[in-house]
């Protein structure tokens, strides 16, 4: 199922969730964690890079430095559990390979590590212990009222997750792990993309924190308008380190957020002695602006509803101008400086718009949705 029919923001988080039936949630990202609370291995450094793309996927790359504080090698079972899809009606995979995760790799100290998959019970603090699928079965695509698929044993049901686990041998001192994967990006009506990543499981390592943590958000060869929940990043500030972008504090649904407009660039956030108390959520911004209740105003806020790249724009009642706005929206995303006064005035009303006098109109990176809008009018402007 690729569509949702009502709008409510959805945050699929570990400790507090606002779950709605208006979205398609495929899977969350997750920290690599030990199967049991670890006493010797600590996380000295982590660089978490999340790449926002125009192809419907999110790419995750993580660089870790772990310290084995003991005097001898130690082998640890580690990995992560990925929530099963919500409202997505994806087929159950008894082999434990998540239907929406791709190209999962782990490299430790220069060597590729083999990994295993299993179906495990959700929200069990220890383990990666496989469920007995002779007892617990996914018959008839059973779903809870919450929208998540469950396993059945007679009239009993059990929540489950897909586990990715591997054995890692940590030599005394510093050990480096490089980890990456892609996954289908979740979305909903009013949310072109929703990216959830669990940070709090990192506290299961010996130091119960990440000594040196950096979050990197990339938007290579694309423009993105999004927000990040501030609860997970209360100290420090987000810094633009590449490309064109800006950010500001904002409020939505009684929560504090940082709002971003980023074009072919990179933002980063850094903290020492990082003790995550909340999870990372990256959401497209059109829900900040759309006015569902006011149909009488001459200008109503809306969006392109492109699950890959969504920017908010106004729907004027004037049909001819609306067509012109839609046609020019992909160019505005890329910073085109408009010469027609009415279009210039119109797009400059939007915080996300970042005019770039150096930009020369080029359609090489246009998405399918971009072309739908451009073809609404023969000539730009």
Secondary structure as GFF3:
##gff-version 3
##sequence-region A 1 381
A	DSSP	beta_strand	23	24	.	.	.	ID=ss1
A	DSSP	beta_strand	29	30	.	.	.	ID=ss2
A	DSSP	beta_strand	33	34	.	.	.	ID=ss3
A	DSSP	beta_strand	41	52	.	.	.	ID=ss4
A	DSSP	beta_strand	57	68	.	.	.	ID=ss5
A	DSSP	beta_strand	74	83	.	.	.	ID=ss6
A	DSSP	beta_strand	101	108	.	.	.	ID=ss7
A	DSSP	beta_strand	111	112	.	.	.	ID=ss8
A	DSSP	beta_strand	116	121	.	.	.	ID=ss9
A	DSSP	beta_strand	150	153	.	.	.	ID=ss10
A	DSSP	beta_strand	156	170	.	.	.	ID=ss11
A	DSSP	beta_strand	173	184	.	.	.	ID=ss12
A	DSSP	beta_strand	186	188	.	.	.	ID=ss13
A	DSSP	beta_strand	191	198	.	.	.	ID=ss14
A	DSSP	three_ten_helix	200	204	.	.	.	ID=ss15
A	DSSP	beta_strand	210	229	.	.	.	ID=ss16
A	DSSP	three_ten_helix	230	232	.	.	.	ID=ss17
A	DSSP	beta_strand	239	252	.	.	.	ID=ss18
A	DSSP	beta_strand	255	274	.	.	.	ID=ss19
A	DSSP	beta_strand	280	284	.	.	.	ID=ss20
A	DSSP	three_ten_helix	286	288	.	.	.	ID=ss21
A	DSSP	beta_strand	299	303	.	.	.	ID=ss22
A	DSSP	beta_strand	312	316	.	.	.	ID=ss23
A	DSSP	alpha_helix	319	333	.	.	.	ID=ss24
A	DSSP	alpha_helix	341	347	.	.	.	ID=ss25
A	DSSP	alpha_helix	368	374	.	.	.	ID=ss26
###
